[in-house]
Amino acid sequence: MPWLDLIAWFVGGAVLANAVPHLVSGVTGRPFQTPFAKPPGEGLSTATVNVLWGFGNLVIAYLLICHVGAFDLHVIEDVVALGLGMLLICLFSARHFGRFHGGDLTKQL
């Protein structure tokens, strides 16, 4: 299995997980941080921008996971690459966005 496929699936997992908060915020009508806000990644973007950004993430994830190599849910290496990408972006997002939404409990201690 080519290692470039594993990297594509890792990035695909990260992009897939990144789509979730943007789509959820967008379809519920709430603003959320995007790279298009001012300042980027800290300011809030509209719900519409979040839906578009989340959908764009889904398209990119689909292309990376389904059109690079032959991703197979039955092959543990494929799933681990995808899952690690998802886990790492989720942990990063929890730390980064926790500052803005009350999820960073270390500041309260």
MDAnalysis code that builds the backbone (N, CA, C; Angstrom):
import MDAnalysis as mda
import numpy as np

u = mda.Universe.empty(327, n_residues=109, atom_resindex=np.repeat(np.arange(109), 3), trajectory=True)
u.add_TopologyAttr("name", ["N", "CA", "C"] * 109)
u.add_TopologyAttr("resid", np.arange(1, 110))
u.add_TopologyAttr("resname", ["MET", "PRO", "TRP", "LEU", "ASP", "LEU", "ILE", "ALA", "TRP", "PHE", "VAL", "GLY", "GLY", "ALA", "VAL", "LEU", "ALA", "ASN", "ALA", "VAL", "PRO", "HIS", "LEU", "VAL", "SER", "GLY", "VAL", "THR", "GLY", "ARG", "PRO", "PHE", "GLN", "THR", "PRO", "PHE", "ALA", "LYS", "PRO", "PRO", "GLY", "GLU", "GLY", "LEU", "SER", "THR", "ALA", "THR", "VAL", "ASN", "VAL", "LEU", "TRP", "GLY", "PHE", "GLY", "ASN", "LEU", "VAL", "ILE", "ALA", "TYR", "LEU", "LEU", "ILE", "CYS", "HIS", "VAL", "GLY", "ALA", "PHE", "ASP", "LEU", "HIS", "VAL", "ILE", "GLU", "ASP", "VAL", "VAL", "ALA", "LEU", "GLY", "LEU", "GLY", "MET", "LEU", "LEU", "ILE", "CYS", "LEU", "PHE", "SER", "ALA", "ARG", "HIS", "PHE", "GLY", "ARG", "PHE", "HIS", "GLY", "GLY", "ASP", "LEU", "THR", "LYS", "GLN", "LEU"])
u.atoms.positions = np.array([
    [0.846, -1.182, 0.000],
    [0.000, 0.000, 0.000],
    [0.889, 1.241, 0.000],
    [0.676, 2.124, -0.948],
    [1.492, 3.343, -1.001],
    [1.228, 4.250, 0.201],
    [2.291, 4.807, 0.758],
    [2.147, 5.663, 1.934],
    [1.450, 6.977, 1.591],
    [1.506, 7.398, 0.333],
    [0.784, 8.615, -0.046],
    [-0.729, 8.441, 0.077],
    [-1.215, 7.225, -0.168],
    [-2.637, 6.942, 0.036],
    [-3.001, 7.127, 1.502],
    [-2.159, 6.607, 2.400],
    [-2.428, 6.735, 3.835],
    [-2.448, 8.201, 4.261],
    [-1.552, 8.998, 3.707],
    [-1.537, 10.431, 4.032],
    [-2.819, 11.095, 3.527],
    [-3.249, 10.743, 2.316],
    [-4.486, 11.315, 1.768],
    [-5.677, 10.941, 2.638],
    [-5.718, 9.706, 3.130],
    [-6.843, 9.271, 3.964],
    [-6.787, 9.922, 5.338],
    [-5.572, 10.143, 5.866],
    [-5.402, 10.860, 7.128],
    [-5.958, 12.283, 6.993],
    [-5.545, 12.978, 5.938],
    [-6.030, 14.340, 5.699],
    [-7.533, 14.318, 5.420],
    [-7.993, 13.313, 4.680],
    [-9.427, 13.170, 4.424],
    [-10.218, 13.018, 5.704],
    [-9.692, 12.260, 6.663],
    [-10.351, 12.109, 7.960],
    [-10.412, 13.423, 8.716],
    [-9.324, 14.190, 8.660],
    [-9.296, 15.487, 9.334],
    [-10.309, 16.443, 8.708],
    [-10.363, 16.465, 7.386],
    [-11.285, 17.355, 6.693],
    [-12.733, 16.922, 6.934],
    [-12.960, 15.614, 6.964],
    [-14.303, 15.090, 7.238],
    [-14.779, 15.507, 8.626],
    [-13.921, 15.344, 9.623],
    [-14.298, 15.730, 10.988],
    [-14.479, 17.243, 11.096],
    [-13.696, 18.006, 10.344],
    [-13.821, 19.462, 10.367],
    [-15.154, 19.927, 9.792],
    [-15.753, 19.141, 8.921],
    [-17.038, 19.522, 8.327],
    [-18.161, 19.538, 9.365],
    [-18.060, 18.692, 10.361],
    [-19.166, 18.504, 11.314],
    [-19.552, 19.775, 12.063],
    [-18.625, 20.453, 12.772],
    [-19.064, 21.631, 13.529],
    [-19.595, 22.758, 12.646],
    [-19.036, 22.861, 11.443],
    [-19.492, 23.922, 10.541],
    [-20.894, 23.634, 10.024],
    [-21.146, 22.398, 9.644],
    [-22.486, 22.046, 9.170],
    [-23.517, 22.149, 10.288],
    [-23.175, 21.648, 11.471],
    [-24.116, 21.702, 12.595],
    [-24.417, 23.147, 12.963],
    [-23.389, 23.965, 13.078],
    [-23.619, 25.376, 13.397],
    [-24.444, 26.051, 12.315],
    [-24.109, 25.786, 11.074],
    [-24.813, 26.416, 9.968],
    [-26.275, 26.041, 9.896],
    [-26.580, 24.743, 9.975],
    [-27.986, 24.327, 9.819],
    [-28.823, 24.683, 11.041],
    [-28.185, 24.950, 12.175],
    [-28.941, 25.389, 13.347],
    [-29.005, 26.917, 13.426],
    [-28.411, 27.579, 12.434],
    [-28.512, 29.033, 12.366],
    [-27.565, 29.796, 13.259],
    [-26.533, 29.134, 13.760],
    [-25.597, 29.795, 14.668],
    [-24.307, 30.181, 13.950],
    [-23.725, 31.322, 14.294],
    [-22.426, 31.677, 13.740],
    [-21.331, 30.813, 14.372],
    [-20.228, 30.645, 13.660],
    [-19.099, 29.866, 14.159],
    [-17.845, 30.347, 13.442],
    [-16.696, 30.066, 14.008],
    [-15.430, 30.489, 13.421],
    [-15.168, 29.764, 12.092],
    [-14.649, 30.508, 11.118],
    [-14.158, 29.927, 9.861],
    [-12.894, 30.684, 9.473],
    [-12.181, 30.183, 8.475],
    [-11.006, 30.917, 7.987],
    [-11.367, 32.240, 7.306],
    [-12.649, 32.457, 7.018],
    [-13.080, 33.663, 6.314],
    [-13.460, 34.791, 7.264],
    [-13.501, 34.514, 8.553],
    [-13.875, 35.533, 9.543],
    [-12.686, 36.457, 9.804],
    [-12.976, 37.558, 10.498],
    [-11.907, 38.472, 10.890],
    [-11.864, 38.532, 12.394],
    [-10.774, 38.185, 13.034],
    [-9.581, 37.553, 12.482],
    [-9.861, 36.094, 12.106],
    [-9.141, 35.577, 11.115],
    [-9.379, 34.212, 10.642],
    [-9.257, 33.180, 11.775],
    [-10.246, 32.300, 11.865],
    [-10.232, 31.248, 12.871],
    [-10.648, 31.683, 14.256],
    [-10.882, 32.982, 14.442],
    [-11.295, 33.481, 15.754],
    [-12.614, 34.240, 15.690],
    [-12.777, 35.054, 14.661],
    [-14.027, 35.784, 14.489],
    [-15.128, 34.844, 14.024],
    [-16.348, 35.312, 14.091],
    [-17.492, 34.481, 13.719],
    [-17.924, 34.738, 12.280],
    [-18.294, 33.652, 11.590],
    [-18.880, 33.735, 10.251],
    [-20.355, 33.389, 10.352],
    [-21.120, 33.827, 9.372],
    [-22.561, 33.579, 9.374],
    [-22.861, 32.092, 9.237],
    [-24.099, 31.745, 9.538],
    [-24.541, 30.360, 9.393],
    [-24.413, 29.905, 7.942],
    [-24.727, 30.772, 6.998],
    [-24.633, 30.419, 5.575],
    [-23.196, 30.114, 5.177],
    [-22.257, 30.932, 5.623],
    [-20.842, 30.683, 5.326],
    [-20.420, 29.346, 5.917],
    [-20.898, 29.028, 7.122],
    [-20.546, 27.760, 7.745],
    [-21.108, 26.568, 6.979],
    [-22.324, 26.677, 6.477],
    [-22.879, 25.586, 5.664],
    [-22.030, 25.385, 4.414],
    [-21.685, 26.475, 3.745],
    [-20.873, 26.372, 2.531],
    [-19.480, 25.802, 2.829],
    [-18.867, 26.263, 3.913],
    [-17.547, 25.772, 4.310],
    [-17.620, 24.296, 4.706],
    [-18.622, 23.921, 5.465],
    [-18.785, 22.523, 5.856],
    [-19.030, 21.625, 4.658],
    [-19.857, 22.072, 3.720],
    [-20.121, 21.278, 2.517],
    [-18.858, 21.154, 1.664],
    [-18.101, 22.227, 1.563],
    [-16.824, 22.168, 0.842],
    [-15.876, 21.166, 1.469],
    [-15.857, 21.108, 2.808],
    [-15.047, 20.118, 3.506],
    [-15.498, 18.699, 3.178],
    [-16.814, 18.490, 3.101],
    [-17.331, 17.161, 2.739],
    [-16.881, 16.746, 1.342],
    [-16.921, 17.670, 0.407],
    [-16.491, 17.365, -0.966],
    [-15.015, 16.989, -0.995],
    [-14.187, 17.770, -0.318],
    [-12.755, 17.484, -0.287],
    [-12.487, 16.144, 0.390],
    [-13.171, 15.870, 1.507],
    [-13.003, 14.588, 2.202],
    [-13.394, 13.432, 1.287],
    [-14.497, 13.561, 0.590],
    [-14.940, 12.521, -0.344],
    [-13.874, 12.258, -1.402],
    [-13.340, 13.319, -1.971],
    [-12.323, 13.148, -3.015],
    [-11.071, 12.474, -2.469],
    [-10.637, 12.871, -1.281],
    [-9.423, 12.289, -0.699],
    [-9.625, 10.833, -0.275],
    [-10.782, 10.512, 0.262],
    [-11.020, 9.167, 0.784],
    [-11.437, 8.193, -0.313],
    [-12.282, 8.631, -1.202],
    [-12.872, 7.711, -2.185],
    [-12.180, 7.711, -3.542],
    [-11.361, 8.713, -3.824],
    [-10.751, 8.791, -5.150],
    [-9.232, 8.777, -5.122],
    [-8.646, 8.562, -3.971],
    [-7.197, 8.376, -3.869],
    [-6.981, 6.948, -3.397],
    [-6.325, 6.161, -4.190],
    [-6.102, 4.763, -3.843],
    [-7.408, 3.995, -3.801],
    [-7.389, 2.914, -3.023],
    [-8.569, 2.056, -2.891],
    [-8.894, 1.891, -1.405],
    [-9.482, 2.920, -0.817],
    [-9.830, 2.876, 0.610],
    [-10.800, 1.731, 0.874],
    [-10.517, 0.960, 1.935],
    [-11.346, -0.193, 2.277],
    [-11.576, -0.203, 3.788],
    [-12.817, -0.119, 4.213],
    [-13.145, -0.138, 5.639],
    [-12.763, -1.455, 6.322],
    [-12.479, -2.483, 5.548],
    [-12.089, -3.766, 6.110],
    [-10.583, -3.892, 6.322],
    [-9.821, -2.902, 5.869],
    [-8.356, -2.914, 6.023],
    [-7.995, -1.984, 7.173],
    [-7.416, -2.559, 8.214],
    [-7.168, -1.815, 9.453],
    [-6.271, -0.598, 9.229],
    [-5.257, -0.705, 8.375],
    [-4.367, 0.422, 8.129],
    [-5.124, 1.604, 7.525],
    [-6.057, 1.326, 6.643],
    [-6.860, 2.389, 6.030],
    [-7.696, 3.102, 7.081],
    [-8.337, 2.324, 7.925],
    [-9.215, 2.882, 8.965],
    [-8.406, 3.640, 10.013],
    [-7.236, 3.131, 10.365],
    [-6.391, 3.812, 11.349],
    [-5.940, 5.169, 10.810],
    [-5.529, 5.219, 9.545],
    [-5.111, 6.499, 8.951],
    [-6.261, 7.506, 8.988],
    [-7.437, 7.087, 8.563],
    [-8.614, 7.955, 8.569],
    [-8.969, 8.382, 9.998],
    [-9.005, 7.412, 10.907],
    [-9.374, 7.682, 12.298],
    [-8.398, 8.596, 13.009],
    [-7.100, 8.442, 12.747],
    [-6.115, 9.322, 13.374],
    [-6.274, 10.761, 12.892],
    [-6.559, 10.923, 11.611],
    [-6.806, 12.265, 11.097],
    [-7.999, 12.896, 11.780],
    [-9.059, 12.114, 11.950],
    [-10.261, 12.616, 12.615],
    [-9.970, 12.954, 14.073],
    [-9.294, 12.041, 14.779],
    [-9.017, 12.251, 16.201],
    [-8.161, 13.490, 16.427],
    [-7.103, 13.641, 15.643],
    [-6.198, 14.767, 15.869],
    [-6.858, 16.114, 15.583],
    [-7.650, 16.215, 14.534],
    [-8.323, 17.492, 14.273],
    [-9.387, 17.763, 15.339],
    [-10.020, 16.717, 15.843],
    [-11.015, 16.899, 16.913],
    [-10.349, 17.399, 18.196],
    [-9.201, 16.824, 18.552],
    [-8.485, 17.274, 19.753],
    [-7.993, 18.709, 19.580],
    [-7.450, 19.016, 18.408],
    [-7.004, 20.384, 18.137],
    [-8.177, 21.357, 18.233],
    [-9.291, 21.001, 17.613],
    [-10.465, 21.881, 17.608],
    [-11.005, 22.097, 19.020],
    [-11.018, 21.038, 19.826],
    [-11.497, 21.166, 21.205],
    [-10.656, 22.174, 21.974],
    [-9.344, 22.109, 21.785],
    [-8.462, 23.047, 22.486],
    [-8.604, 24.471, 21.932],
    [-8.620, 24.573, 20.605],
    [-8.662, 25.892, 19.969],
    [-9.996, 26.593, 20.209],
    [-11.094, 25.930, 19.917],
    [-12.405, 26.562, 20.018],
    [-12.944, 26.571, 21.439],
    [-12.374, 25.754, 22.314],
    [-12.773, 25.772, 23.716],
    [-12.523, 27.125, 24.360],
    [-11.547, 27.857, 23.861],
    [-11.260, 29.206, 24.378],
    [-12.431, 30.142, 24.164],
    [-13.177, 29.930, 23.075],
    [-14.253, 30.831, 22.700],
    [-15.624, 30.395, 23.201],
    [-15.778, 29.126, 23.498],
    [-17.108, 28.592, 23.793],
    [-17.209, 27.938, 25.171],
    [-16.272, 28.212, 26.044],
    [-16.345, 27.719, 27.411],
    [-15.917, 26.279, 27.596],
    [-15.259, 25.701, 26.603],
    [-14.840, 24.301, 26.718],
    [-13.448, 24.133, 27.275],
    [-12.734, 25.238, 27.556],
    [-11.384, 25.173, 28.096],
    [-11.466, 25.334, 29.602],
    [-11.607, 24.212, 30.295],
    [-11.818, 24.241, 31.740],
    [-10.557, 24.595, 32.507],
    [-9.375, 24.563, 31.867],
    [-8.152, 24.894, 32.579],
    [-8.146, 26.360, 33.004],
    [-8.861, 27.216, 32.289],
    [-8.927, 28.638, 32.654],
    [-9.808, 28.863, 33.874],
    [-10.670, 27.901, 34.189],
    [-11.593, 28.052, 35.307],
    [-11.009, 27.502, 36.603],
    [-9.913, 26.782, 36.517],
    [-9.325, 26.197, 37.728],
    [-8.450, 27.167, 38.463],
])
